[in-house]
Amino acid sequence: MNQSTQNARTPLFLMANLGSELTRFFRDKEKGEREKMNQSAKRALGIIDSLSATSSAGYSREAKIWGDVVKDATSDSPQYHVSIKNVEGYFLPLASRLLSGVK
């Protein structure tokens, strides 16, 4: 596999990066670090926009749901209760697939 293939921003790559950003987001939220949390939210929503523009319907739908979760978590009265463990449990298999080279 050449360098450009390894660094391609495939939907799987973007989803794995979304998982990392969401983990950071929820960790900062738990710590009460509002500024860092907002920065992570902005980066996560940017990844979600990229997924919506470039990926299959499946990843695009999943990304939209995570976007709703982020927006909810930054609201004054969140309705969803999502933890770091939920995020890690959801995204770990995607990151593992990316690292192992499985498509």
N, C-alpha and C positions, 0 to 999 in steps of 0.2 A: 504494500500500500504506500503510495507516495505521499509527500507532505501535504499537498493541496487536498487530497482526498481525506486525510486525517483531520484537517482543520475545517472541512466543509460544515456549514451550519445547517445540518439536516434537521428535520423535525424532531428526531430522537435527541440530537445534541441540544436543541433548544429546550425540549422538555426536561432533560437532565439539569440544564442550567436554571430553568424555572424552579425546579425542586430545591436547588441550592439557595436561590434567592428567597424563596418562601420560607425555608428553614431559618435563614438570617432574619427575615421579617418577623416571624413569630418569636424568635429568641429575643430580638430587640423589644418587641411588644411586651413580653413577660418581664423584662428588666425595666420597663418604663422609659426606655430611651426613644422618646417620640421622634426626634429629628432623624436618628438612624433608621427607625421604622419607616418613616415617610420616604426616605431615600431608597430603601429596599422596595417599598411599594411602587415607587416610580419605575425602578429598574424592572421589577416583575411585570408591571403593566406594559412596558416596552417590549419585553420578551413575548408577552401574550399577543401584542399587536403583530409582531413578526410571525408568530405561529399562525395567526388568523390569515395573514396575507400570503403565506407560502406553503402551508401544509395541507394534509389530507383533512377531510371532514372530521374524522375521529379525533385527531389531535387538536383541531380547531375548536371542536365542541368542549373537549376537556379543558383546554386553556381558558375558554370563556367562563366556564364554571369556576375555575380558580380565580379569574378576574373578579367575579362576583363575590367570592370569599374575601379577597383582599379589600375590595370596596366596603364590604360589610364590616370587616375587622377594624377599619379606620373610621367607621361611623361612630357617632355618640352613643348609639344603643344597638350594638351588634346582635344579630339574631342567631348566627351560627356559632357553634362552639368547636373550634378547630385547634388542635394542639400540635406542637412540634412533632410528637410521635405519630400523629395522623399524617402529617406531611411526609415525614421520613418513610413511613410504611408504604405510602402511595408511590413515592418517587424512587425509592431505592432499587426496585427491579428495573426501572428505566435506566438509571445510572449504571447498574451492573451490566445490562445489555450493551450499553454504549462502550463501556470499558472492555468488554469481552469481544467486541467486534460483531456481535449478532445484530442483524437488521430487524 
